[in-house]
């Protein structure tokens, strides 16, 4: 029996066969650098999808540790990780190395804050939102708009999920849609109302697909809407994001309140 074919061409042949992507898309992914902020439900699913797709470099940023209540939706982690309380980025990097040894994974055990945002995101071609709080998302928006770096927002709670892609200078930013974080204790959280694991993976899959479009050189294929889904009621809505808000304090007036405050 001949040995299995483990060449990169064989690994990726099914996605390379997709005509809009092709060999050029695969080469572009291999050269890409992505920062994923948060290594929980969304972040771990994003990291696995992009590692399997062959994105060359992944930087995972999180200061949290694996807990038992993560395991129903965070597929990179095991019971042993939870029992040991391992740092998520360390456990994720170990699993990703076993999934695709050609992908360089940089685990960064840190919380993204205003003081370190520039350094933590430096060099990334794309930033993916795997966070679970509004303060972090508005900070990401400020940092990415300031530095002209694309990013993809997402959130999930209960059975509901939302995502939008932000291309600085071309599309609306997060502050074009939301003026700022909601008042404390007014928004549902996964801790308060729960979350169903498949909802996390549905929206992370959409994020990853948008990331692959962008990284492979097809920004015009990105969805120009904010997509909101209630997977329990099967309600899907899209908000048209054809143009940035004329007086957006962030992407138009270049005021970075969350980064500077």
Secondary structure per residue as TSV (DSSP state, phi and psi in degrees):
chain	resnum	aa	ss	phi	psi
A	1	X	-	360.0	132.6
A	2	X	-	-74.3	149.6
A	3	X	-	-66.3	154.0
A	4	X	-	-64.8	148.4
A	5	X	-	-84.6	108.5
A	6	X	-	-107.6	21.2
A	7	X	S	-70.6	153.8
A	8	X	H	-56.4	-35.2
A	9	X	H	-60.3	-40.7
A	10	X	H	-70.0	-40.6
A	11	X	H	-57.8	-42.8
A	12	X	T	-105.8	10.9
A	13	X	H	-62.5	-29.8
A	14	X	H	-70.9	-37.6
A	15	X	H	-81.0	-30.9
A	16	X	H	-65.1	-30.1
A	17	X	T	-68.3	-16.6
A	18	X	S	-75.1	114.3
A	19	X	T	-56.1	-43.4
A	20	X	T	-64.4	-19.1
A	21	X	T	-95.9	-67.7
A	22	X	H	64.5	-176.9
A	23	X	H	-59.3	-36.7
A	24	X	H	-63.8	-37.9
A	25	X	H	-63.7	-40.0
A	26	X	H	-66.5	-40.3
A	27	X	H	-63.3	-39.0
A	28	X	H	-65.4	-40.7
A	29	X	H	-61.1	-42.8
A	30	X	H	-62.3	-27.5
A	31	X	T	-91.9	-3.7
A	32	X	-	-84.4	153.0
A	33	X	E	-125.4	123.1
A	34	X	E	-124.2	134.6
A	35	X	E	-104.2	127.3
A	36	X	E	-112.3	117.2
A	37	X	E	-97.4	109.3
A	38	X	-	104.4	127.9
A	39	X	-	-120.4	32.4
A	40	X	S	-89.8	-134.3
A	41	X	H	-60.6	-58.3
A	42	X	H	-65.5	-48.2
A	43	X	H	-63.7	-41.3
A	44	X	H	-69.2	-37.1
A	45	X	H	-67.1	-40.6
A	46	X	H	-62.2	-46.0
A	47	X	H	-61.3	-42.1
A	48	X	H	-66.2	-44.7
A	49	X	H	-60.4	-44.5
A	50	X	H	-75.3	-32.4
A	51	X	H	-65.4	-42.6
A	52	X	H	-66.4	-31.2
A	53	X	H	-76.2	-17.8
A	54	X	T	97.4	24.1
A	55	X	-	-64.4	130.6
A	56	X	S	-64.3	-43.1
A	57	X	E	-135.6	131.1
A	58	X	E	-124.2	124.7
A	59	X	E	-106.5	119.2
A	60	X	E	-103.6	124.0
A	61	X	E	-120.1	115.1
A	62	X	-	-169.9	147.0
A	63	X	-	-114.7	11.7
A	64	X	-	-89.0	165.1
A	65	X	B	-119.8	154.7
A	66	X	-	-68.8	132.2
A	67	X	-	-126.4	163.9
A	68	X	G	-61.7	-35.5
A	69	X	G	-78.9	3.8
A	70	X	G	-85.7	-25.1
A	71	X	T	-68.9	-22.0
A	72	X	T	-74.0	-15.0
A	73	X	T	-133.9	-11.5
A	74	X	-	-107.3	89.6
A	75	X	T	-73.3	-13.5
A	76	X	T	-76.0	-14.9
A	77	X	-	-107.7	155.6
A	78	X	-	-121.4	172.0
A	79	X	H	-60.4	-36.1
A	80	X	H	-63.5	-38.7
A	81	X	H	-62.7	-43.6
A	82	X	H	-67.1	-42.0
A	83	X	H	-61.9	-36.1
A	84	X	H	-87.1	-10.4
A	85	X	T	60.0	42.3
A	86	X	-	-67.3	146.7
A	87	X	B	-57.9	134.9
A	88	X	H	-60.5	-41.0
A	89	X	H	-66.5	-32.9
A	90	X	H	-70.9	-45.8
A	91	X	H	-64.2	-41.0
A	92	X	H	-64.6	-43.7
A	93	X	H	-60.6	-38.8
A	94	X	H	-64.2	-45.0
A	95	X	H	-66.8	-40.8
A	96	X	H	-66.6	-34.8
A	97	X	H	-63.6	-34.2
A	98	X	H	-75.1	-26.4
A	99	X	H	-77.5	-44.0
A	100	X	-	-151.4	100.2
A	101	X	T	-68.7	-14.7
A	102	X	T	-81.5	-12.4
A	103	X	S	-90.6	129.1
A	104	X	E	-88.0	117.6
A	105	X	E	-109.1	127.2
A	106	X	E	-111.4	102.7
A	107	X	E	-81.6	128.0
A	108	X	E	-122.5	107.0
A	109	X	-	-85.4	87.7
A	110	X	-	-158.7	155.9
A	111	X	-	-98.7	130.9
A	112	X	-	-69.8	122.0
A	113	X	-	-134.4	172.8
A	114	X	T	-58.0	-37.8
A	115	X	T	-70.0	-25.9
A	116	X	T	-116.0	-0.3
A	117	X	H	-58.3	-44.5
A	118	X	H	-60.4	-44.2
A	119	X	H	-68.9	-42.1
A	120	X	H	-68.3	-30.3
A	121	X	H	-96.2	-5.0
A	122	X	T	-58.3	134.3
A	123	X	T	86.2	-8.9
A	124	X	-	-77.0	138.0
A	125	X	S	-78.9	-22.9
A	126	X	E	-155.6	142.9
A	127	X	E	-116.7	134.6
A	128	X	E	-115.5	133.6
A	129	X	E	-85.8	109.8
A	130	X	-	-116.8	23.9
A	131	X	-	-82.4	177.2
A	132	X	S	-132.6	22.0
A	133	X	S	-149.1	151.4
A	134	X	H	-69.9	-35.5
A	135	X	H	-58.4	-43.6
A	136	X	H	-65.3	-37.7
A	137	X	H	-67.8	-40.9
A	138	X	H	-70.6	-31.1
A	139	X	H	-66.1	-43.9
A	140	X	H	-59.1	-43.4
A	141	X	H	-60.6	-47.5
A	142	X	H	-57.9	-50.4
A	143	X	H	-62.5	-42.5
A	144	X	H	-73.5	-38.2
A	145	X	H	-66.1	-44.1
A	146	X	H	-57.3	-41.6
A	147	X	H	-97.1	4.0
A	148	X	T	66.8	35.7
A	149	X	-	-109.4	124.8
A	150	X	E	-62.3	147.6
A	151	X	E	-149.7	159.3
A	152	X	E	-125.9	117.1
A	153	X	E	-85.3	145.6
A	154	X	E	-157.1	154.9
A	155	X	E	-154.6	154.6
A	156	X	E	-150.9	138.7
A	157	X	E	-153.8	138.9
A	158	X	B	61.7	-119.9
A	159	X	T	-112.5	12.6
A	160	X	E	-104.4	146.1
A	161	X	E	-147.6	153.2
A	162	X	E	-146.1	148.1
A	163	X	E	-156.1	152.2
A	164	X	E	-155.7	149.8
A	165	X	E	-102.7	139.6
A	166	X	E	-121.9	118.3
A	167	X	-	-113.0	104.9
A	168	X	T	-53.9	133.3
A	169	X	T	84.9	-10.3
A	170	X	T	-123.3	-37.4
A	171	X	S	-122.7	165.7
A	172	X	-	-60.3	151.6
A	173	X	-	-101.5	-179.4
A	174	X	H	-61.5	-34.7
A	175	X	H	-78.5	-11.0
A	176	X	H	-70.3	-26.4
A	177	X	H	-100.1	-43.3
A	178	X	-	-122.6	127.6
A	179	X	S	-66.6	-33.3
A	180	X	S	-175.9	178.5
A	181	X	-	-60.2	147.7
A	182	X	-	-66.6	157.3
A	183	X	-	-56.9	148.5
A	184	X	T	-53.6	140.7
A	185	X	T	70.2	12.6
A	186	X	-	-102.2	-15.6
A	187	X	S	-104.8	139.0
A	188	X	-	-66.1	147.7
A	189	X	-	-123.7	161.8
A	190	X	H	-62.6	-34.7
A	191	X	H	-64.5	-37.4
A	192	X	H	-83.4	-43.6
A	193	X	H	-115.1	-2.6
A	194	X	-	87.2	178.0
A	195	X	B	-158.0	138.6
A	196	X	-	-94.1	127.9
A	197	X	H	-51.4	-45.0
A	198	X	H	-60.2	-29.4
A	199	X	H	-61.9	-38.4
A	200	X	H	-61.4	-44.8
A	201	X	H	-75.8	-28.5
A	202	X	H	-62.9	-50.7
A	203	X	H	-73.5	-34.1
A	204	X	H	-65.0	-35.1
A	205	X	H	-64.0	-40.1
A	206	X	H	-67.1	-40.6
A	207	X	H	-59.2	-47.3
A	208	X	H	-63.0	-38.0
A	209	X	H	-64.7	-44.4
A	210	X	H	-61.2	-39.3
A	211	X	H	-61.7	-42.5
A	212	X	H	-65.5	-39.8
A	213	X	H	-56.6	-50.2
A	214	X	H	-66.4	-47.8
A	215	X	H	-68.2	-26.4
A	216	X	T	-88.2	5.6
A	217	X	T	92.9	26.2
A	218	X	-	-127.1	59.0
A	219	X	G	-62.7	-26.7
A	220	X	G	-70.2	-13.0
A	221	X	G	-87.7	-4.8
A	222	X	S	-65.6	148.6
A	223	X	-	-70.9	128.6
A	224	X	-	-97.1	41.4
A	225	X	E	-142.1	159.9
A	226	X	E	-90.5	119.9
A	227	X	E	-99.7	125.5
A	228	X	E	-123.2	128.4
A	229	X	E	-128.8	134.6
A	230	X	E	-110.2	101.4
A	231	X	T	-74.0	-16.4
A	232	X	T	-77.8	-41.5
A	233	X	T	-97.3	-4.0
A	234	X	T	64.9	30.1
A	235	X	E	-95.3	123.8
A	236	X	E	-125.2	125.7
A	237	X	E	-130.8	149.3
A	238	X	E	-131.6	132.7
A	239	X	E	-102.0	122.4
A	240	X	E	-64.8	130.4
A	241	X	-	-121.8	55.2
A	242	X	-	-66.5	-32.8
A	243	X	S	-149.1	150.7
A	244	X	-	-61.3	152.3
A	245	X	-	-63.7	132.0
A	246	X	T	-57.3	-35.7
A	247	X	T	-115.9	30.5
A	248	X	-	-55.5	127.8
A	249	X	T	-66.1	-21.2
A	250	X	T	-95.6	-67.6
A	251	X	T	-79.9	-18.2
A	252	X	T	-99.9	-48.0
A	253	X	T	-93.3	-3.8
A	254	X	-	57.1	44.9
A	255	X	-	-109.2	118.6
A	256	X	-	-109.7	71.6
A	257	X	H	-59.6	-40.2
A	258	X	H	-79.9	-31.2
A	259	X	H	-75.2	-34.0
A	260	X	H	-94.1	-15.8
A	261	X	-	-101.6	360.0
